[in-house]
């Protein structure tokens, strides 16, 4: 469907999230305090964050033609994500995960992806890229990412790359097509060689990346760009229930902020706020904020800092 402002390419999944008091010291049976079936997957969660902010977003992804796939689609549609190009494949199992979260928000994640998903991306509506204001990928589907990013690069449409440990080994194949390369801290230290974090970011900028950054949880977001700007956006303190999907929310909000024409420092601030706010509920999407909620959250924190 043409006219989508942001396209997200990559992973869609279903998370079964269980909240417990503490992790046991040895194998045993324990009762969950709370349980939700929550939409998951990095690109899908980023798309959900964009939709909650009021963005017009389409997800390009692959799922199985199974009951889990049906729930994945239902939850994406419920939050306002365009799913016309989420393809369900017969005979393939949708990605699922069991997520165990303790009272401190620490997690154990056990996931499984069907390895039989067809790889070709020739069915994607690449002509629709010309309507987008940004294209985001989590790098879990290389063929889809290359097709979408190549089209975006030819049209000078910003591309945002989410690099995590599970997909970072593919980085060299798409980095030249990425305008914004945003790493998790473990992925950055594994896949970008060099000295300090700042030196490695400089190396990425020198290679042609427009903006490079590292999400570092409670330590904030460290970034620099091609214009010589750099910064450390502090993490916002919140009462953490579950950190599942916080990085995905960050990437989605950052892409949304780019399409709003904001400067990098403002993109980082908004993305950090959205990521923090998303941690206040169980599952990746239950606490994703609206645009007005983010505005009030940031205003309250600014007032506190000036008090």
C-alpha positions in Angstrom: 0.0 0.0 0.0 1.6 3.3 -1.1 1.7 6.3 1.1 3.3 4.8 4.2 5.7 7.2 5.8 8.0 4.6 7.4 8.7 1.1 6.3 10.1 -1.5 8.8 11.7 -4.6 7.4 12.5 -7.7 9.4 11.3 -9.9 12.3 7.8 -10.5 13.7 7.2 -12.9 16.5 5.0 -13.8 19.4 6.3 -13.6 22.9 4.9 -15.5 25.9 6.0 -13.3 28.8 5.9 -14.5 32.5 6.7 -12.3 35.4 8.2 -14.0 38.5 9.6 -12.9 41.8 13.1 -14.1 41.5 15.0 -16.6 39.4 15.4 -20.0 41.2 18.9 -21.1 42.0 18.3 -24.6 40.7 15.8 -26.3 38.4 12.3 -26.3 39.9 8.6 -25.4 39.3 7.4 -21.9 40.2 4.2 -20.0 39.6 4.1 -16.9 37.5 2.8 -13.7 39.1 1.5 -12.5 35.7 1.5 -13.6 32.1 0.8 -12.0 28.8 1.0 -13.1 25.1 2.7 -10.1 23.5 3.7 -9.3 20.0 7.4 -9.5 19.5 10.2 -9.3 17.0 12.5 -6.3 16.6 11.2 -4.8 13.4 7.6 -5.5 14.5 8.1 -3.9 17.9 9.7 -0.9 16.3 6.8 -0.6 13.9 4.4 -0.8 16.9 6.3 2.0 18.6 6.0 4.2 15.5 2.3 3.5 15.2 1.7 4.4 18.9 3.5 7.7 18.3 1.0 8.4 15.5 3.3 7.5 12.6 2.1 5.9 9.4 4.1 2.6 9.3 4.1 -0.6 7.2 5.8 -3.8 8.2 7.5 -6.0 5.6 8.0 -9.4 7.2 7.5 -13.1 7.1 5.4 -15.3 9.4 4.0 -18.8 9.4 0.5 -19.6 8.3 -0.3 -20.9 11.8 -2.2 -19.9 15.0 0.8 -17.9 16.3 1.0 -16.1 13.0 -2.6 -15.2 13.3 -2.1 -13.6 16.7 1.0 -11.7 15.4 -1.1 -10.2 12.7 -4.0 -9.4 15.0 -1.8 -7.6 17.5 0.0 -5.6 14.7 -3.3 -4.5 13.2 -4.7 -3.6 16.7 -1.8 -1.1 17.3 -2.2 0.4 13.8 0.7 -1.2 11.9 0.1 -1.8 8.2 0.4 -5.6 7.5 -0.5 -5.9 3.8 3.1 -7.1 3.2 3.5 -9.4 6.1 3.5 -12.7 4.2 2.3 -15.9 5.9 4.0 -19.1 4.5 2.3 -22.5 4.7 4.3 -25.2 6.4 6.4 -22.8 8.3 6.2 -22.0 12.0 6.0 -18.4 13.2 8.8 -17.2 15.5 8.0 -17.5 19.2 9.7 -16.8 22.5 9.3 -17.5 26.1 10.4 -14.5 28.2 10.8 -14.9 32.0 11.1 -11.5 33.8 11.9 -11.1 37.5 10.9 -8.3 39.9 14.0 -6.2 38.8 13.1 -6.4 35.1 15.9 -8.9 34.4 15.1 -11.4 31.7 15.7 -14.9 30.4 14.6 -15.2 26.8 14.2 -18.6 25.0 13.4 -18.1 21.3 12.9 -20.2 18.3 12.7 -19.2 14.6 11.8 -21.6 11.9 14.8 -21.9 9.6 12.6 -22.8 6.6 11.4 -19.3 5.8 11.9 -18.5 2.1 14.7 -15.9 1.7 13.8 -14.2 -1.6 12.4 -10.7 -1.4 11.2 -10.4 -5.0 7.6 -10.2 -3.8 8.1 -7.0 -1.8 6.5 -3.8 -3.3 9.9 -2.0 -3.7 8.2 0.7 -5.8 6.5 1.8 -2.6 9.8 2.9 -1.1 9.4 6.2 -2.9 6.5 7.1 -0.7 8.5 6.5 2.5 10.2 9.1 4.7 12.5 6.5 6.3 13.2 2.8 6.0 14.1 0.7 9.1 15.6 -2.8 9.3 16.6 -5.1 12.1 18.9 -7.0 9.7 17.2 -10.4 10.4 16.1 -10.7 6.8 19.1 -9.8 4.6 17.5 -10.1 1.2 14.6 -7.9 2.3 16.9 -5.3 3.9 19.2 -5.1 0.8 16.2 -4.7 -1.5 14.5 -1.9 0.6 17.7 -0.1 1.5 19.0 -0.1 -2.0 15.8 1.5 -3.2 15.9 4.0 -0.4 19.5 4.9 -1.1 18.8 5.6 -4.7 16.0 8.0 -3.7 18.0 9.6 -0.9 15.5 8.3 1.7 17.0 7.8 5.2 17.8 4.3 6.3 18.0 3.2 9.9 19.8 -0.1 10.8 19.2 -1.9 14.1 22.3 -4.1 14.9 22.0 -6.7 17.6 24.1 -9.8 18.4 21.9 -12.1 16.4 22.3 -10.2 13.2 25.5 -8.3 13.4 27.4 -10.9 11.4 25.6 -9.6 8.4 26.7 -6.0 9.0 29.3 -5.8 6.3 26.8 -6.7 3.7 24.5 -3.7 4.4 26.5 -1.1 6.3 27.3 0.9 3.1 23.5 1.3 2.6 22.8 2.5 6.2 22.5 6.2 7.0 21.9 5.6 10.7 23.6 2.6 12.3 22.4 2.0 15.9 24.0 -0.8 17.8 23.3 -2.6 21.0 26.3 -2.4 23.3 27.2 -6.1 23.0 26.9 -6.1 19.2 29.0 -2.9 18.9 31.8 -4.4 20.9 31.7 -7.6 19.0 31.3 -6.4 15.4 33.1 -3.0 15.4 36.8 -3.4 16.1 39.0 -0.7 17.5 39.8 1.1 20.7 37.4 3.1 22.8 33.7 3.4 22.0 34.3 6.9 20.7 37.2 5.7 18.5 35.0 3.0 17.0 32.1 5.4 16.4 34.6 7.7 14.6 35.7 4.8 12.5 32.1 4.1 11.4 31.6 7.8 10.5 34.8 7.9 8.5 33.5 4.9 6.6 30.5 6.9 5.3 27.8 6.3 7.9 25.8 9.5 8.6 25.1 8.7 12.2 26.4 5.9 14.5 25.3 5.2 18.0 25.2 2.7 20.9 22.3 1.9 23.1 23.8 1.1 26.5 20.8 0.7 28.7 21.0 2.6 32.0 24.3 4.2 30.7 22.4 6.1 28.0 22.9 6.5 24.3 26.3 7.5 22.9 26.4 8.9 19.4 28.1 11.0 16.8 27.4 12.1 13.2 29.0 13.1 10.0 28.4 16.8 10.8 30.8 16.6 13.7 28.1 16.5 16.3 28.3 14.0 19.2 26.5 13.4 22.4 25.6 11.2 25.3 21.9 11.1 25.9 21.3 10.0 29.5 18.8 7.2 30.2 15.6 8.3 31.8 14.9 6.8 35.2 11.6 4.8 35.5 10.2 2.1 37.6 11.1 -0.9 35.5 8.7 -3.8 35.1 10.2 -5.4 31.9 12.9 -4.3 29.5 11.8 -6.5 26.7 11.7 -4.6 23.4 13.1 -1.4 24.9 15.8 -1.3 22.2 13.2 -1.9 19.5 11.1 1.0 20.8 14.2 3.1 20.7 14.9 2.3 17.1 11.3 2.9 16.1 11.0 6.2 17.9 14.4 7.3 16.4 13.1 6.6 12.9 9.8 8.4 13.6 11.7 11.4 15.0 13.8 11.5 11.8 10.7 11.8 9.7 9.6 14.7 11.9 12.7 16.6 10.8 14.3 16.7 14.2 18.1 17.0 14.8 20.0 14.0 16.0 20.2 15.1 19.6 16.4 15.5 19.7 15.9 12.2 18.0 18.1 10.6 20.7 16.2 12.3 23.5 12.8 11.2 22.2 13.9 7.7 21.4 15.4 7.4 24.9 12.2 8.6 26.5 10.1 6.1 24.5 12.4 3.2 25.4 12.3 4.1 29.1 8.5 4.4 29.1 8.1 1.1 27.3 9.8 -0.6 30.3 6.9 0.3 32.6 4.7 -2.6 31.4 4.9 -6.3 30.9 5.8 -7.3 27.4 7.3 -5.3 24.6 4.2 -3.3 23.7 1.9 -2.8 26.7 3.5 0.4 27.8 4.5 2.0 24.4 3.6 5.7 24.7 1.6 8.0 22.5 3.1 11.3 21.2 1.3 13.3 23.9 2.5 11.0 26.6 6.1 11.4 25.5 5.6 15.2 25.4 4.3 15.2 29.0 7.0 12.8 30.1 9.8 15.0 28.7 8.2 18.1 30.1 8.0 16.6 33.6 11.7 15.6 33.5 12.7 19.0 32.2 10.8 20.6 35.1 12.5 18.3 37.6 15.9 19.1 36.2 15.3 22.8 36.6 13.9 22.6 40.1 
